[in-house]
Amino acid sequence: VQLQASGGGLVQAGGSLRLSCAASGRTWSSYTMGWFRQAPGKEREFVAAINWSGGDANYQDSVKGRFTISRDDARKSVYLQMSSLKPEDTAVYYCAAHGRPYRSTWNFSPSDYAYWGQGTLVTVSS
């Protein structure tokens, strides 16, 4: 699985952005997909994940109600719709695919994800 993230940029607080992650590989739809972020000087942290069927999603508490993760298997893409953005959302955002297919449990550690995109920078100004 190869991933390429896009859609980052500069936005004012309260604004919205949609991140996209294009995947390649025959079996990408078998994997839980996640979004992580890393702010300067901080560790990479879980933001959101969607299971392989697209029927369930999980979010970091700080983004619940503001961010929505979705996937489109026909387009081999995963999206992160971000609304009501805050300066503390500023970070490089990475999409990732879990290391094992057809997972039935949630994993929030970056070490559980084997495939990573290159990252896209989101900057939220106050």
C-alpha positions in Angstrom: 0.0 0.0 0.0 1.3 3.4 -1.0 -0.2 6.6 0.3 -0.1 10.2 -0.7 -1.7 13.0 1.4 -2.8 16.4 0.2 -5.0 19.3 1.1 -3.1 21.0 3.8 -2.7 24.8 3.9 -3.1 28.0 5.9 -6.5 28.7 7.4 -7.8 31.1 9.9 -9.2 29.8 13.2 -12.8 28.7 12.8 -12.2 27.7 9.2 -12.3 24.4 7.4 -10.0 22.2 5.4 -10.4 18.8 3.8 -7.4 16.5 3.7 -7.2 13.7 1.1 -5.2 10.6 1.0 -4.8 8.7 -2.2 -4.0 5.0 -1.9 -2.6 2.4 -4.3 -2.4 -1.3 -4.0 -4.9 -4.0 -4.7 -5.9 -4.7 -1.1 -5.9 -1.2 0.4 -9.6 -1.5 1.2 -8.9 -4.3 3.6 -7.1 -2.0 6.0 -8.1 0.4 8.8 -7.0 3.8 7.8 -5.9 6.5 10.1 -4.9 10.1 10.3 -2.2 11.2 12.7 -0.6 14.6 13.3 2.7 15.9 14.6 3.2 19.4 15.9 6.7 20.9 16.2 8.5 19.5 19.2 5.8 17.0 19.9 5.3 13.3 19.3 3.1 12.0 16.5 -0.5 11.5 17.8 -3.6 9.8 16.7 -6.4 11.9 15.2 -8.9 9.7 13.6 -9.4 6.2 12.1 -11.9 4.4 10.0 -12.3 0.7 9.9 -11.8 -1.4 6.7 -15.5 -1.5 5.9 -16.1 2.2 6.5 -18.8 1.4 9.0 -17.1 2.7 12.1 -14.7 5.5 13.0 -12.9 6.6 16.1 -11.6 10.1 17.0 -9.2 11.7 19.5 -11.3 13.5 22.1 -10.0 17.0 21.1 -11.4 16.7 17.5 -14.7 14.9 18.2 -17.5 16.9 16.6 -15.1 18.9 14.5 -13.4 16.4 12.3 -14.9 13.6 10.2 -13.0 10.8 8.6 -14.4 9.0 5.6 -13.3 6.6 2.8 -14.2 6.1 -0.8 -13.1 2.7 -1.9 -14.0 3.4 -5.6 -11.6 6.3 -5.5 -9.1 4.6 -3.2 -9.1 7.6 -1.0 -9.5 8.5 2.6 -10.6 12.0 3.7 -10.4 14.1 6.8 -12.9 16.9 6.9 -11.8 19.4 9.5 -14.1 22.2 10.7 -13.9 24.8 13.5 -10.2 24.6 13.3 -8.1 25.9 16.2 -4.5 27.1 16.3 -3.7 24.0 18.4 -4.6 21.9 15.3 -1.5 23.2 13.6 0.6 20.2 12.6 1.8 18.0 9.8 -1.0 15.5 9.1 -0.2 12.0 8.0 -2.5 9.3 6.6 -1.6 5.8 7.4 -2.8 2.2 6.9 -2.8 -0.4 9.6 -0.2 -3.1 9.3 -2.8 -5.9 9.4 -5.9 -6.3 7.3 -9.5 -6.8 8.5 -8.8 -5.5 12.0 -11.8 -5.8 14.4 -10.2 -3.7 17.2 -9.0 -0.2 17.3 -5.3 0.7 17.5 -4.2 4.3 18.2 -0.4 3.9 18.3 1.6 5.0 15.3 3.6 1.8 15.6 0.5 -0.2 14.7 0.4 1.4 11.3 2.8 0.1 8.7 2.1 2.3 5.7 2.5 6.1 5.7 1.9 9.0 3.4 4.4 11.9 3.3 2.4 14.3 5.4 0.7 17.6 4.6 1.1 20.8 6.7 -2.0 22.4 8.3 -1.4 25.8 9.8 -4.3 27.5 11.7 -3.8 31.2 12.4 -5.4 32.9 15.4 
